[in-house]
Amino acid sequence: GWIAFDWIDTIVTPFLPFAVILVFNALTVRHILVASRVRKGLRGESKGGNRSDPEMESRRRSVVLLFTISGSFILLWLTLVAEFVYYQITGTGADLNDSQYIFHYVGYLLSNLSCCTNTFIYAVTQSKFREQVKSAVEYPLTSVLRLINKSPP
């Protein structure tokens, strides 16, 4: 019973999100490409037209961000999945001094790291996100300073 649960848990946890990510990314990119083609047609651009379009540039950045976030999730979970598959195929256990043991725990480390990478990706790529984070950090500090300045001596 528990062996089956372990298999299901280990396989479904990364592979179901992998499949969902790939399907939704494909659908999103397809939708963006169709909308971009329609937009170009409505604007009267030919295939050789090189006019600057902020909407198209925004869509391009969105696709890059989508693939960056999806790719980071898949790459960070891939080590753990590869270790599990390798362990199941070879049937060997990991000794504490063995490289398989290190590989196993590096996989767990990277899969846990995937929980916080999106914040860093957004911070690096999105100026509006950086402004909101800065505002969220500054608000409590300015509120405390206002309270301190208003209180009588």
C-alpha positions in Angstrom: 0.0 0.0 0.0 2.6 2.5 1.0 4.9 1.7 -1.8 2.1 2.4 -4.3 1.4 5.6 -2.5 5.0 6.6 -2.7 5.1 5.9 -6.4 1.9 7.8 -7.1 2.9 10.8 -4.9 6.4 11.0 -6.4 5.2 10.7 -10.0 2.0 12.8 -9.9 3.5 15.6 -7.9 5.9 16.8 -10.6 4.6 15.1 -13.7 1.0 16.4 -13.5 2.2 20.0 -13.1 4.8 19.4 -15.9 1.9 18.3 -18.2 -0.4 21.1 -17.2 2.3 23.7 -17.6 3.2 22.4 -21.1 -0.4 22.3 -22.2 -1.3 25.7 -20.9 1.9 27.3 -22.2 1.2 25.9 -25.7 -2.4 27.2 -25.5 -1.3 30.6 -24.3 1.4 31.0 -26.9 -1.1 29.8 -29.6 -3.6 32.4 -28.4 -1.0 35.2 -28.3 0.2 34.3 -31.8 -3.3 34.3 -33.2 -4.1 37.6 -31.5 -0.8 39.1 -32.7 -1.6 38.0 -36.3 -5.0 39.6 -36.1 -3.6 42.8 -34.6 -1.0 43.0 -37.4 -3.8 42.5 -39.9 -5.9 45.2 -38.4 -3.0 47.7 -38.2 -2.3 47.0 -41.9 1.2 45.7 -41.4 2.7 43.5 -44.0 5.2 40.7 -43.1 8.1 43.1 -43.7 6.6 45.9 -41.5 8.8 46.9 -38.7 6.7 49.6 -36.9 7.1 49.8 -33.2 4.0 48.4 -31.4 4.0 48.6 -27.6 1.2 45.9 -27.3 3.3 43.4 -29.3 6.4 44.2 -27.2 4.3 43.6 -24.1 3.1 40.3 -25.4 6.7 39.2 -26.3 7.8 40.1 -22.7 4.9 38.1 -21.3 5.8 35.0 -23.3 9.4 35.3 -22.2 8.3 35.6 -18.6 5.9 32.7 -19.0 8.7 30.4 -20.3 11.1 31.6 -17.7 8.8 30.8 -14.8 7.7 27.5 -16.3 11.2 26.5 -17.2 12.6 27.3 -13.7 9.9 25.1 -12.2 10.6 22.2 -14.5 14.4 22.4 -14.2 14.3 22.7 -10.4 12.0 19.6 -10.0 13.8 17.6 -12.7 16.7 16.5 -10.4 14.4 15.0 -7.9 12.4 13.2 -10.6 15.6 11.9 -12.2 16.9 10.7 -8.9 13.6 8.9 -8.2 13.5 7.2 -11.6 17.1 6.2 -11.3 16.6 4.7 -7.8 13.5 2.8 -9.0 15.3 1.4 -12.1 18.5 0.4 -10.4 16.9 -0.6 -7.1 19.9 0.6 -5.1 19.8 2.5 -1.9 21.8 5.6 -1.1 24.6 5.4 1.5 25.3 8.5 3.5 28.7 8.8 2.0 27.5 8.0 -1.5 27.0 10.5 -4.4 23.5 9.2 -4.8 22.7 10.4 -1.3 24.0 13.9 -2.2 22.1 13.7 -5.5 18.9 12.8 -3.6 19.1 15.7 -1.2 20.2 18.2 -3.9 17.0 17.2 -5.7 14.9 17.9 -2.6 16.8 21.2 -2.1 16.1 22.3 -5.6 12.4 21.3 -5.5 12.0 23.3 -2.4 13.8 26.2 -3.9 11.2 26.3 -6.7 8.7 27.6 -4.2 10.5 31.0 -4.0 12.1 31.5 -7.4 9.0 33.2 -9.0 9.4 36.1 -6.6 13.0 36.7 -7.8 12.1 36.3 -11.4 9.3 38.9 -11.1 11.6 41.2 -9.2 14.2 41.0 -11.9 11.9 41.3 -14.9 8.9 43.5 -13.8 9.4 47.1 -12.8 5.8 47.4 -11.6 6.3 44.4 -9.2 9.5 46.0 -7.8 7.5 49.2 -7.2 4.8 47.3 -5.3 7.3 45.4 -3.2 9.1 48.7 -2.4 5.8 50.3 -1.4 4.9 47.3 0.8 8.2 47.5 2.6 8.1 51.3 3.0 4.5 51.5 4.2 5.0 50.0 7.7 8.2 52.1 8.2 6.6 55.4 7.2 3.5 54.5 9.4 5.7 53.9 12.4 7.7 57.1 11.8 4.5 59.1 11.5 3.3 57.6 14.8 6.5 58.5 16.5 6.5 62.1 15.1 2.9 62.7 16.2 3.3 61.4 19.7 3.8 64.2 22.3 7.2 64.3 24.0 
